[in-house]
């Protein structure tokens, strides 16, 4: 997964800030920030990802691996 910055141009068009080589008809996920501060947005995304991974990693099945290590 890559994070790319861009600008919404209207009429369902998003212009990326950098040129990237992507295949035609590639499915993407667009995240619309609630603020203009890119640092704050990245902090929010990191926090959300940490919460999601904690749910995956902190479970009873992982205890077996901890004992193994």
CHARMM internal coordinates of N, CA and C (Angstrom, degrees):
IC EDIT
DIST 1 N 1 CA 1.4470
DIST 1 CA 1 C 1.5259
ANGL 1 N 1 CA 1 C 107.85
DIST 1 C 2 N 1.3090
ANGL 1 CA 1 C 2 N 115.00
DIHE 1 N 1 CA 1 C 2 N 137.60
DIST 2 N 2 CA 1.4691
ANGL 1 C 2 N 2 CA 121.24
DIHE 1 CA 1 C 2 N 2 CA 177.38
DIST 2 CA 2 C 1.5111
ANGL 2 N 2 CA 2 C 108.88
DIHE 1 C 2 N 2 CA 2 C -122.98
DIST 2 C 3 N 1.3084
ANGL 2 CA 2 C 3 N 115.82
DIHE 2 N 2 CA 2 C 3 N 150.61
DIST 3 N 3 CA 1.4594
ANGL 2 C 3 N 3 CA 121.59
DIHE 2 CA 2 C 3 N 3 CA 174.72
DIST 3 CA 3 C 1.5162
ANGL 3 N 3 CA 3 C 108.15
DIHE 2 C 3 N 3 CA 3 C -107.22
DIST 3 C 4 N 1.3208
ANGL 3 CA 3 C 4 N 116.95
DIHE 3 N 3 CA 3 C 4 N 123.11
DIST 4 N 4 CA 1.4519
ANGL 3 C 4 N 4 CA 122.33
DIHE 3 CA 3 C 4 N 4 CA -178.99
DIST 4 CA 4 C 1.5238
ANGL 4 N 4 CA 4 C 109.14
DIHE 3 C 4 N 4 CA 4 C -122.31
DIST 4 C 5 N 1.3165
ANGL 4 CA 4 C 5 N 116.96
DIHE 4 N 4 CA 4 C 5 N 139.55
DIST 5 N 5 CA 1.4564
ANGL 4 C 5 N 5 CA 121.19
DIHE 4 CA 4 C 5 N 5 CA 177.06
DIST 5 CA 5 C 1.5170
ANGL 5 N 5 CA 5 C 110.05
DIHE 4 C 5 N 5 CA 5 C -93.40
DIST 5 C 6 N 1.3027
ANGL 5 CA 5 C 6 N 116.13
DIHE 5 N 5 CA 5 C 6 N 147.94
DIST 6 N 6 CA 1.4510
ANGL 5 C 6 N 6 CA 120.35
DIHE 5 CA 5 C 6 N 6 CA 179.83
DIST 6 CA 6 C 1.5111
ANGL 6 N 6 CA 6 C 111.21
DIHE 5 C 6 N 6 CA 6 C -160.17
DIST 6 C 7 N 1.3239
ANGL 6 CA 6 C 7 N 115.88
DIHE 6 N 6 CA 6 C 7 N -178.85
DIST 7 N 7 CA 1.4639
ANGL 6 C 7 N 7 CA 122.81
DIHE 6 CA 6 C 7 N 7 CA -179.01
DIST 7 CA 7 C 1.5194
ANGL 7 N 7 CA 7 C 107.98
DIHE 6 C 7 N 7 CA 7 C -131.03
DIST 7 C 8 N 1.3294
ANGL 7 CA 7 C 8 N 116.21
DIHE 7 N 7 CA 7 C 8 N 132.13
DIST 8 N 8 CA 1.4642
ANGL 7 C 8 N 8 CA 121.04
DIHE 7 CA 7 C 8 N 8 CA 176.40
DIST 8 CA 8 C 1.5170
ANGL 8 N 8 CA 8 C 108.24
DIHE 7 C 8 N 8 CA 8 C -76.37
DIST 8 C 9 N 1.3102
ANGL 8 CA 8 C 9 N 117.02
DIHE 8 N 8 CA 8 C 9 N 123.51
DIST 9 N 9 CA 1.4613
ANGL 8 C 9 N 9 CA 122.49
DIHE 8 CA 8 C 9 N 9 CA -176.76
DIST 9 CA 9 C 1.5275
ANGL 9 N 9 CA 9 C 112.61
DIHE 8 C 9 N 9 CA 9 C -99.42
DIST 9 C 10 N 1.3211
ANGL 9 CA 9 C 10 N 118.01
DIHE 9 N 9 CA 9 C 10 N 1.03
DIST 10 N 10 CA 1.4558
ANGL 9 C 10 N 10 CA 121.03
DIHE 9 CA 9 C 10 N 10 CA -176.50
DIST 10 CA 10 C 1.5172
ANGL 10 N 10 CA 10 C 110.15
DIHE 9 C 10 N 10 CA 10 C 88.50
DIST 10 C 11 N 1.3123
ANGL 10 CA 10 C 11 N 115.70
DIHE 10 N 10 CA 10 C 11 N 168.54
DIST 11 N 11 CA 1.4691
ANGL 10 C 11 N 11 CA 121.53
DIHE 10 CA 10 C 11 N 11 CA 178.40
DIST 11 CA 11 C 1.5291
ANGL 11 N 11 CA 11 C 111.69
DIHE 10 C 11 N 11 CA 11 C 52.69
DIST 11 C 12 N 1.3344
ANGL 11 CA 11 C 12 N 115.98
DIHE 11 N 11 CA 11 C 12 N 39.90
DIST 12 N 12 CA 1.4665
ANGL 11 C 12 N 12 CA 122.26
DIHE 11 CA 11 C 12 N 12 CA 175.93
DIST 12 CA 12 C 1.5252
ANGL 12 N 12 CA 12 C 113.25
DIHE 11 C 12 N 12 CA 12 C 63.61
DIST 12 C 13 N 1.3213
ANGL 12 CA 12 C 13 N 118.47
DIHE 12 N 12 CA 12 C 13 N 30.22
DIST 13 N 13 CA 1.4593
ANGL 12 C 13 N 13 CA 122.78
DIHE 12 CA 12 C 13 N 13 CA -178.72
DIST 13 CA 13 C 1.5252
ANGL 13 N 13 CA 13 C 109.51
DIHE 12 C 13 N 13 CA 13 C -118.05
DIST 13 C 14 N 1.3477
ANGL 13 CA 13 C 14 N 115.77
DIHE 13 N 13 CA 13 C 14 N 126.46
DIST 14 N 14 CA 1.4604
ANGL 13 C 14 N 14 CA 122.13
DIHE 13 CA 13 C 14 N 14 CA 173.92
DIST 14 CA 14 C 1.5170
ANGL 14 N 14 CA 14 C 107.35
DIHE 13 C 14 N 14 CA 14 C -116.25
DIST 14 C 15 N 1.3299
ANGL 14 CA 14 C 15 N 116.58
DIHE 14 N 14 CA 14 C 15 N 123.90
DIST 15 N 15 CA 1.4690
ANGL 14 C 15 N 15 CA 121.48
DIHE 14 CA 14 C 15 N 15 CA 179.04
DIST 15 CA 15 C 1.5212
ANGL 15 N 15 CA 15 C 108.12
DIHE 14 C 15 N 15 CA 15 C -100.55
DIST 15 C 16 N 1.3372
ANGL 15 CA 15 C 16 N 116.61
DIHE 15 N 15 CA 15 C 16 N 120.14
DIST 16 N 16 CA 1.4553
ANGL 15 C 16 N 16 CA 121.09
DIHE 15 CA 15 C 16 N 16 CA 178.35
DIST 16 CA 16 C 1.5146
ANGL 16 N 16 CA 16 C 110.01
DIHE 15 C 16 N 16 CA 16 C -74.35
DIST 16 C 17 N 1.3384
ANGL 16 CA 16 C 17 N 116.22
DIHE 16 N 16 CA 16 C 17 N 147.31
DIST 17 N 17 CA 1.4622
ANGL 16 C 17 N 17 CA 119.84
DIHE 16 CA 16 C 17 N 17 CA -179.11
DIST 17 CA 17 C 1.5194
ANGL 17 N 17 CA 17 C 112.42
DIHE 16 C 17 N 17 CA 17 C -73.14
DIST 17 C 18 N 1.3254
ANGL 17 CA 17 C 18 N 116.99
DIHE 17 N 17 CA 17 C 18 N -27.70
DIST 18 N 18 CA 1.4597
ANGL 17 C 18 N 18 CA 121.45
DIHE 17 CA 17 C 18 N 18 CA 179.05
DIST 18 CA 18 C 1.5183
ANGL 18 N 18 CA 18 C 109.53
DIHE 17 C 18 N 18 CA 18 C -119.53
DIST 18 C 19 N 1.3345
ANGL 18 CA 18 C 19 N 116.29
DIHE 18 N 18 CA 18 C 19 N 150.01
DIST 19 N 19 CA 1.4598
ANGL 18 C 19 N 19 CA 120.79
DIHE 18 CA 18 C 19 N 19 CA 175.32
DIST 19 CA 19 C 1.5259
ANGL 19 N 19 CA 19 C 108.98
DIHE 18 C 19 N 19 CA 19 C -73.24
DIST 19 C 20 N 1.3151
ANGL 19 CA 19 C 20 N 116.65
DIHE 19 N 19 CA 19 C 20 N 132.46
DIST 20 N 20 CA 1.4620
ANGL 19 C 20 N 20 CA 122.12
DIHE 19 CA 19 C 20 N 20 CA 176.36
DIST 20 CA 20 C 1.5238
ANGL 20 N 20 CA 20 C 108.52
DIHE 19 C 20 N 20 CA 20 C -136.01
DIST 20 C 21 N 1.3162
ANGL 20 CA 20 C 21 N 115.33
DIHE 20 N 20 CA 20 C 21 N 150.20
DIST 21 N 21 CA 1.4530
ANGL 20 C 21 N 21 CA 120.78
DIHE 20 CA 20 C 21 N 21 CA 179.75
DIST 21 CA 21 C 1.5285
ANGL 21 N 21 CA 21 C 107.75
DIHE 20 C 21 N 21 CA 21 C -95.59
DIST 21 C 22 N 1.3246
ANGL 21 CA 21 C 22 N 116.71
DIHE 21 N 21 CA 21 C 22 N 102.59
DIST 22 N 22 CA 1.4575
ANGL 21 C 22 N 22 CA 122.31
DIHE 21 CA 21 C 22 N 22 CA -179.17
DIST 22 CA 22 C 1.5267
ANGL 22 N 22 CA 22 C 109.26
DIHE 21 C 22 N 22 CA 22 C -121.43
DIST 22 C 23 N 1.3223
ANGL 22 CA 22 C 23 N 116.74
DIHE 22 N 22 CA 22 C 23 N 145.59
DIST 23 N 23 CA 1.4635
ANGL 22 C 23 N 23 CA 119.00
DIHE 22 CA 22 C 23 N 23 CA 177.68
DIST 23 CA 23 C 1.5263
ANGL 23 N 23 CA 23 C 111.36
DIHE 22 C 23 N 23 CA 23 C -69.49
DIST 23 C 24 N 1.3127
ANGL 23 CA 23 C 24 N 116.45
DIHE 23 N 23 CA 23 C 24 N 152.34
DIST 24 N 24 CA 1.4616
ANGL 23 C 24 N 24 CA 122.27
DIHE 23 CA 23 C 24 N 24 CA 176.80
DIST 24 CA 24 C 1.5199
ANGL 24 N 24 CA 24 C 109.73
DIHE 23 C 24 N 24 CA 24 C -63.88
DIST 24 C 25 N 1.3124
ANGL 24 CA 24 C 25 N 116.87
DIHE 24 N 24 CA 24 C 25 N 143.90
DIST 25 N 25 CA 1.4605
ANGL 24 C 25 N 25 CA 124.71
DIHE 24 CA 24 C 25 N 25 CA 178.16
DIST 25 CA 25 C 1.5296
ANGL 25 N 25 CA 25 C 113.47
DIHE 24 C 25 N 25 CA 25 C 63.87
DIST 25 C 26 N 1.3242
ANGL 25 CA 25 C 26 N 117.07
DIHE 25 N 25 CA 25 C 26 N 25.43
DIST 26 N 26 CA 1.4585
ANGL 25 C 26 N 26 CA 121.59
DIHE 25 CA 25 C 26 N 26 CA 176.35
DIST 26 CA 26 C 1.5241
ANGL 26 N 26 CA 26 C 109.21
DIHE 25 C 26 N 26 CA 26 C -69.47
DIST 26 C 27 N 1.3341
ANGL 26 CA 26 C 27 N 117.28
DIHE 26 N 26 CA 26 C 27 N 130.81
DIST 27 N 27 CA 1.4549
ANGL 26 C 27 N 27 CA 120.60
DIHE 26 CA 26 C 27 N 27 CA 177.02
DIST 27 CA 27 C 1.5274
ANGL 27 N 27 CA 27 C 108.28
DIHE 26 C 27 N 27 CA 27 C -76.86
DIST 27 C 28 N 1.3157
ANGL 27 CA 27 C 28 N 116.43
DIHE 27 N 27 CA 27 C 28 N 136.20
DIST 28 N 28 CA 1.4562
ANGL 27 C 28 N 28 CA 121.73
DIHE 27 CA 27 C 28 N 28 CA -179.01
DIST 28 CA 28 C 1.5216
ANGL 28 N 28 CA 28 C 109.54
DIHE 27 C 28 N 28 CA 28 C -131.74
DIST 28 C 29 N 1.3184
ANGL 28 CA 28 C 29 N 115.56
DIHE 28 N 28 CA 28 C 29 N 163.93
DIST 29 N 29 CA 1.4517
ANGL 28 C 29 N 29 CA 122.87
DIHE 28 CA 28 C 29 N 29 CA 173.17
DIST 29 CA 29 C 1.5202
ANGL 29 N 29 CA 29 C 106.87
DIHE 28 C 29 N 29 CA 29 C -117.26
DIST 29 C 30 N 1.3103
ANGL 29 CA 29 C 30 N 116.59
DIHE 29 N 29 CA 29 C 30 N 127.97
DIST 30 N 30 CA 1.4598
ANGL 29 C 30 N 30 CA 121.20
DIHE 29 CA 29 C 30 N 30 CA -178.95
DIST 30 CA 30 C 1.5231
ANGL 30 N 30 CA 30 C 108.36
DIHE 29 C 30 N 30 CA 30 C -107.83
DIST 30 C 31 N 1.3284
ANGL 30 CA 30 C 31 N 116.40
DIHE 30 N 30 CA 30 C 31 N 126.26
DIST 31 N 31 CA 1.4594
ANGL 30 C 31 N 31 CA 122.19
DIHE 30 CA 30 C 31 N 31 CA 177.35
DIST 31 CA 31 C 1.5184
ANGL 31 N 31 CA 31 C 107.39
DIHE 30 C 31 N 31 CA 31 C -108.16
DIST 31 C 32 N 1.3112
ANGL 31 CA 31 C 32 N 116.29
DIHE 31 N 31 CA 31 C 32 N 123.26
DIST 32 N 32 CA 1.4615
ANGL 31 C 32 N 32 CA 120.60
DIHE 31 CA 31 C 32 N 32 CA -178.53
DIST 32 CA 32 C 1.5284
ANGL 32 N 32 CA 32 C 108.52
DIHE 31 C 32 N 32 CA 32 C -101.51
DIST 32 C 33 N 1.3228
ANGL 32 CA 32 C 33 N 117.64
DIHE 32 N 32 CA 32 C 33 N 115.89
DIST 33 N 33 CA 1.4685
ANGL 32 C 33 N 33 CA 119.83
DIHE 32 CA 32 C 33 N 33 CA -178.64
DIST 33 CA 33 C 1.5235
ANGL 33 N 33 CA 33 C 111.53
DIHE 32 C 33 N 33 CA 33 C -69.85
DIST 33 C 34 N 1.3249
ANGL 33 CA 33 C 34 N 115.40
DIHE 33 N 33 CA 33 C 34 N 148.29
DIST 34 N 34 CA 1.4534
ANGL 33 C 34 N 34 CA 120.31
DIHE 33 CA 33 C 34 N 34 CA 177.26
DIST 34 CA 34 C 1.5269
ANGL 34 N 34 CA 34 C 111.66
DIHE 33 C 34 N 34 CA 34 C -87.43
DIST 34 C 35 N 1.3313
ANGL 34 CA 34 C 35 N 116.22
DIHE 34 N 34 CA 34 C 35 N -4.88
DIST 35 N 35 CA 1.4619
ANGL 34 C 35 N 35 CA 120.43
DIHE 34 CA 34 C 35 N 35 CA 177.98
DIST 35 CA 35 C 1.5289
ANGL 35 N 35 CA 35 C 108.40
DIHE 34 C 35 N 35 CA 35 C -141.57
DIST 35 C 36 N 1.3110
ANGL 35 CA 35 C 36 N 116.32
DIHE 35 N 35 CA 35 C 36 N 165.81
DIST 36 N 36 CA 1.4702
ANGL 35 C 36 N 36 CA 121.13
DIHE 35 CA 35 C 36 N 36 CA -178.85
DIST 36 CA 36 C 1.5259
ANGL 36 N 36 CA 36 C 112.89
DIHE 35 C 36 N 36 CA 36 C -87.58
DIST 36 C 37 N 1.3251
ANGL 36 CA 36 C 37 N 117.75
DIHE 36 N 36 CA 36 C 37 N -6.30
DIST 37 N 37 CA 1.4567
ANGL 36 C 37 N 37 CA 122.16
DIHE 36 CA 36 C 37 N 37 CA -177.21
DIST 37 CA 37 C 1.5256
ANGL 37 N 37 CA 37 C 109.87
DIHE 36 C 37 N 37 CA 37 C -81.25
DIST 37 C 38 N 1.3309
ANGL 37 CA 37 C 38 N 117.03
DIHE 37 N 37 CA 37 C 38 N 105.97
DIST 38 N 38 CA 1.4639
ANGL 37 C 38 N 38 CA 121.07
DIHE 37 CA 37 C 38 N 38 CA -176.41
DIST 38 CA 38 C 1.5233
ANGL 38 N 38 CA 38 C 111.33
DIHE 37 C 38 N 38 CA 38 C -65.25
DIST 38 C 39 N 1.3268
ANGL 38 CA 38 C 39 N 117.97
DIHE 38 N 38 CA 38 C 39 N -34.26
DIST 39 N 39 CA 1.4603
ANGL 38 C 39 N 39 CA 121.00
DIHE 38 CA 38 C 39 N 39 CA 178.36
DIST 39 CA 39 C 1.5259
ANGL 39 N 39 CA 39 C 110.34
DIHE 38 C 39 N 39 CA 39 C -64.06
DIST 39 C 40 N 1.3242
ANGL 39 CA 39 C 40 N 117.26
DIHE 39 N 39 CA 39 C 40 N -42.92
DIST 40 N 40 CA 1.4614
ANGL 39 C 40 N 40 CA 121.19
DIHE 39 CA 39 C 40 N 40 CA 178.44
DIST 40 CA 40 C 1.5190
ANGL 40 N 40 CA 40 C 110.27
DIHE 39 C 40 N 40 CA 40 C -64.81
DIST 40 C 41 N 1.3213
ANGL 40 CA 40 C 41 N 117.50
DIHE 40 N 40 CA 40 C 41 N -39.56
DIST 41 N 41 CA 1.4595
ANGL 40 C 41 N 41 CA 121.56
DIHE 40 CA 40 C 41 N 41 CA 178.45
DIST 41 CA 41 C 1.5248
ANGL 41 N 41 CA 41 C 110.62
DIHE 40 C 41 N 41 CA 41 C -61.80
DIST 41 C 42 N 1.3231
ANGL 41 CA 41 C 42 N 116.79
DIHE 41 N 41 CA 41 C 42 N -46.82
DIST 42 N 42 CA 1.4642
ANGL 41 C 42 N 42 CA 120.32
DIHE 41 CA 41 C 42 N 42 CA 179.60
DIST 42 CA 42 C 1.5283
ANGL 42 N 42 CA 42 C 110.74
DIHE 41 C 42 N 42 CA 42 C -61.90
DIST 42 C 43 N 1.3215
ANGL 42 CA 42 C 43 N 116.92
DIHE 42 N 42 CA 42 C 43 N -38.47
DIST 43 N 43 CA 1.4555
ANGL 42 C 43 N 43 CA 121.21
DIHE 42 CA 42 C 43 N 43 CA 177.28
DIST 43 CA 43 C 1.5315
ANGL 43 N 43 CA 43 C 110.70
DIHE 42 C 43 N 43 CA 43 C -62.24
DIST 43 C 44 N 1.3356
ANGL 43 CA 43 C 44 N 116.64
DIHE 43 N 43 CA 43 C 44 N -43.27
DIST 44 N 44 CA 1.4634
ANGL 43 C 44 N 44 CA 121.49
DIHE 43 CA 43 C 44 N 44 CA 178.99
DIST 44 CA 44 C 1.5248
ANGL 44 N 44 CA 44 C 110.93
DIHE 43 C 44 N 44 CA 44 C -64.18
DIST 44 C 45 N 1.3370
ANGL 44 CA 44 C 45 N 117.29
DIHE 44 N 44 CA 44 C 45 N -43.35
DIST 45 N 45 CA 1.4608
ANGL 44 C 45 N 45 CA 121.05
DIHE 44 CA 44 C 45 N 45 CA 179.44
DIST 45 CA 45 C 1.5303
ANGL 45 N 45 CA 45 C 111.33
DIHE 44 C 45 N 45 CA 45 C -64.30
DIST 45 C 46 N 1.3278
ANGL 45 CA 45 C 46 N 116.72
DIHE 45 N 45 CA 45 C 46 N -40.60
DIST 46 N 46 CA 1.4594
ANGL 45 C 46 N 46 CA 121.23
DIHE 45 CA 45 C 46 N 46 CA 178.35
DIST 46 CA 46 C 1.5279
ANGL 46 N 46 CA 46 C 110.31
DIHE 45 C 46 N 46 CA 46 C -62.77
DIST 46 C 47 N 1.3174
ANGL 46 CA 46 C 47 N 116.56
DIHE 46 N 46 CA 46 C 47 N -44.33
DIST 47 N 47 CA 1.4625
ANGL 46 C 47 N 47 CA 121.13
DIHE 46 CA 46 C 47 N 47 CA 179.49
DIST 47 CA 47 C 1.5329
ANGL 47 N 47 CA 47 C 110.48
DIHE 46 C 47 N 47 CA 47 C -61.48
DIST 47 C 48 N 1.3168
ANGL 47 CA 47 C 48 N 116.90
DIHE 47 N 47 CA 47 C 48 N -44.44
DIST 48 N 48 CA 1.4633
ANGL 47 C 48 N 48 CA 121.40
DIHE 47 CA 47 C 48 N 48 CA 179.26
DIST 48 CA 48 C 1.5250
ANGL 48 N 48 CA 48 C 110.92
DIHE 47 C 48 N 48 CA 48 C -63.22
DIST 48 C 49 N 1.3292
ANGL 48 CA 48 C 49 N 117.01
DIHE 48 N 48 CA 48 C 49 N -42.35
DIST 49 N 49 CA 1.4685
ANGL 48 C 49 N 49 CA 120.77
DIHE 48 CA 48 C 49 N 49 CA 178.79
DIST 49 CA 49 C 1.5233
ANGL 49 N 49 CA 49 C 110.66
DIHE 48 C 49 N 49 CA 49 C -64.45
DIST 49 C 50 N 1.3345
ANGL 49 CA 49 C 50 N 117.38
DIHE 49 N 49 CA 49 C 50 N -41.21
DIST 50 N 50 CA 1.4632
ANGL 49 C 50 N 50 CA 120.57
DIHE 49 CA 49 C 50 N 50 CA 179.35
DIST 50 CA 50 C 1.5245
ANGL 50 N 50 CA 50 C 110.77
DIHE 49 C 50 N 50 CA 50 C -60.93
DIST 50 C 51 N 1.3202
ANGL 50 CA 50 C 51 N 117.17
DIHE 50 N 50 CA 50 C 51 N -41.32
DIST 51 N 51 CA 1.4655
ANGL 50 C 51 N 51 CA 120.59
DIHE 50 CA 50 C 51 N 51 CA 178.53
DIST 51 CA 51 C 1.5295
ANGL 51 N 51 CA 51 C 111.12
DIHE 50 C 51 N 51 CA 51 C -63.61
DIST 51 C 52 N 1.3241
ANGL 51 CA 51 C 52 N 116.56
DIHE 51 N 51 CA 51 C 52 N -42.89
DIST 52 N 52 CA 1.4687
ANGL 51 C 52 N 52 CA 120.58
DIHE 51 CA 51 C 52 N 52 CA -179.74
DIST 52 CA 52 C 1.5273
ANGL 52 N 52 CA 52 C 110.79
DIHE 51 C 52 N 52 CA 52 C -64.55
DIST 52 C 53 N 1.3399
ANGL 52 CA 52 C 53 N 117.40
DIHE 52 N 52 CA 52 C 53 N -44.93
DIST 53 N 53 CA 1.4600
ANGL 52 C 53 N 53 CA 119.99
DIHE 52 CA 52 C 53 N 53 CA -179.83
DIST 53 CA 53 C 1.5177
ANGL 53 N 53 CA 53 C 111.78
DIHE 52 C 53 N 53 CA 53 C -67.79
DIST 53 C 54 N 1.3167
ANGL 53 CA 53 C 54 N 117.90
DIHE 53 N 53 CA 53 C 54 N -33.73
DIST 54 N 54 CA 1.4637
ANGL 53 C 54 N 54 CA 120.48
DIHE 53 CA 53 C 54 N 54 CA 177.99
DIST 54 CA 54 C 1.5187
ANGL 54 N 54 CA 54 C 110.68
DIHE 53 C 54 N 54 CA 54 C -60.76
DIST 54 C 55 N 1.3286
ANGL 54 CA 54 C 55 N 117.08
DIHE 54 N 54 CA 54 C 55 N -38.84
DIST 55 N 55 CA 1.4633
ANGL 54 C 55 N 55 CA 120.56
DIHE 54 CA 54 C 55 N 55 CA 178.08
DIST 55 CA 55 C 1.5300
ANGL 55 N 55 CA 55 C 110.81
DIHE 54 C 55 N 55 CA 55 C -65.33
DIST 55 C 56 N 1.3259
ANGL 55 CA 55 C 56 N 117.01
DIHE 55 N 55 CA 55 C 56 N -35.66
DIST 56 N 56 CA 1.4604
ANGL 55 C 56 N 56 CA 120.50
DIHE 55 CA 55 C 56 N 56 CA -179.54
DIST 56 CA 56 C 1.5216
ANGL 56 N 56 CA 56 C 112.28
DIHE 55 C 56 N 56 CA 56 C -75.71
DIST 56 C 57 N 1.3283
ANGL 56 CA 56 C 57 N 116.26
DIHE 56 N 56 CA 56 C 57 N -41.45
DIST 57 N 57 CA 1.4563
ANGL 56 C 57 N 57 CA 120.45
DIHE 56 CA 56 C 57 N 57 CA -172.38
DIST 57 CA 57 C 1.5185
ANGL 57 N 57 CA 57 C 113.58
DIHE 56 C 57 N 57 CA 57 C -85.90
DIST 57 C 58 N 1.3095
ANGL 57 CA 57 C 58 N 118.45
DIHE 57 N 57 CA 57 C 58 N -33.76
DIST 58 N 58 CA 1.4605
ANGL 57 C 58 N 58 CA 121.62
DIHE 57 CA 57 C 58 N 58 CA -176.87
DIST 58 CA 58 C 1.5208
ANGL 58 N 58 CA 58 C 110.03
DIHE 57 C 58 N 58 CA 58 C -90.47
DIST 58 C 59 N 1.3167
ANGL 58 CA 58 C 59 N 115.63
DIHE 58 N 58 CA 58 C 59 N 82.66
DIST 59 N 59 CA 1.4579
ANGL 58 C 59 N 59 CA 120.39
DIHE 58 CA 58 C 59 N 59 CA 179.28
DIST 59 CA 59 C 1.5281
ANGL 59 N 59 CA 59 C 109.04
DIHE 58 C 59 N 59 CA 59 C -146.26
DIST 59 C 60 N 1.3088
ANGL 59 CA 59 C 60 N 116.67
DIHE 59 N 59 CA 59 C 60 N 168.71
DIST 60 N 60 CA 1.4635
ANGL 59 C 60 N 60 CA 121.38
DIHE 59 CA 59 C 60 N 60 CA -175.55
DIST 60 CA 60 C 1.5257
ANGL 60 N 60 CA 60 C 112.68
DIHE 59 C 60 N 60 CA 60 C -62.96
DIST 60 C 61 N 1.3242
ANGL 60 CA 60 C 61 N 117.96
DIHE 60 N 60 CA 60 C 61 N -34.27
DIST 61 N 61 CA 1.4614
ANGL 60 C 61 N 61 CA 120.27
DIHE 60 CA 60 C 61 N 61 CA -179.77
DIST 61 CA 61 C 1.5332
ANGL 61 N 61 CA 61 C 111.09
DIHE 60 C 61 N 61 CA 61 C -63.20
DIST 61 C 62 N 1.3223
ANGL 61 CA 61 C 62 N 117.58
DIHE 61 N 61 CA 61 C 62 N -32.00
DIST 62 N 62 CA 1.4621
ANGL 61 C 62 N 62 CA 120.51
DIHE 61 CA 61 C 62 N 62 CA 179.60
DIST 62 CA 62 C 1.5252
ANGL 62 N 62 CA 62 C 112.17
DIHE 61 C 62 N 62 CA 62 C -71.30
DIST 62 C 63 N 1.3078
ANGL 62 CA 62 C 63 N 118.37
DIHE 62 N 62 CA 62 C 63 N -22.39
DIST 63 N 63 CA 1.4568
ANGL 62 C 63 N 63 CA 120.81
DIHE 62 CA 62 C 63 N 63 CA 178.64
DIST 63 CA 63 C 1.5278
ANGL 63 N 63 CA 63 C 111.20
DIHE 62 C 63 N 63 CA 63 C -59.84
DIST 63 C 64 N 1.3316
ANGL 63 CA 63 C 64 N 117.11
DIHE 63 N 63 CA 63 C 64 N -33.75
DIST 64 N 64 CA 1.4570
ANGL 63 C 64 N 64 CA 121.15
DIHE 63 CA 63 C 64 N 64 CA 177.72
DIST 64 CA 64 C 1.5271
ANGL 64 N 64 CA 64 C 109.98
DIHE 63 C 64 N 64 CA 64 C -60.56
DIST 64 C 65 N 1.3282
ANGL 64 CA 64 C 65 N 117.08
DIHE 64 N 64 CA 64 C 65 N -41.84
DIST 65 N 65 CA 1.4726
ANGL 64 C 65 N 65 CA 121.12
DIHE 64 CA 64 C 65 N 65 CA 179.84
DIST 65 CA 65 C 1.5211
ANGL 65 N 65 CA 65 C 111.06
DIHE 64 C 65 N 65 CA 65 C -67.67
DIST 65 C 66 N 1.3054
ANGL 65 CA 65 C 66 N 117.71
DIHE 65 N 65 CA 65 C 66 N -37.68
DIST 66 N 66 CA 1.4677
ANGL 65 C 66 N 66 CA 120.36
DIHE 65 CA 65 C 66 N 66 CA 178.68
DIST 66 CA 66 C 1.5280
ANGL 66 N 66 CA 66 C 110.44
DIHE 65 C 66 N 66 CA 66 C -62.33
DIST 66 C 67 N 1.3161
ANGL 66 CA 66 C 67 N 116.55
DIHE 66 N 66 CA 66 C 67 N -40.51
DIST 67 N 67 CA 1.4562
ANGL 66 C 67 N 67 CA 120.65
DIHE 66 CA 66 C 67 N 67 CA 178.05
DIST 67 CA 67 C 1.5353
ANGL 67 N 67 CA 67 C 110.76
DIHE 66 C 67 N 67 CA 67 C -66.10
DIST 67 C 68 N 1.3305
ANGL 67 CA 67 C 68 N 115.96
DIHE 67 N 67 CA 67 C 68 N -37.45
DIST 68 N 68 CA 1.4596
ANGL 67 C 68 N 68 CA 120.89
DIHE 67 CA 67 C 68 N 68 CA 179.96
DIST 68 CA 68 C 1.5199
ANGL 68 N 68 CA 68 C 111.26
DIHE 67 C 68 N 68 CA 68 C -65.10
DIST 68 C 69 N 1.3454
ANGL 68 CA 68 C 69 N 115.99
DIHE 68 N 68 CA 68 C 69 N -41.71
DIST 69 N 69 CA 1.4668
ANGL 68 C 69 N 69 CA 120.04
DIHE 68 CA 68 C 69 N 69 CA -179.01
DIST 69 CA 69 C 1.5035
ANGL 69 N 69 CA 69 C 110.32
DIHE 68 C 69 N 69 CA 69 C -71.53
END
COOR INIT
IC SEED 1 N 1 CA 1 C
IC BUILD
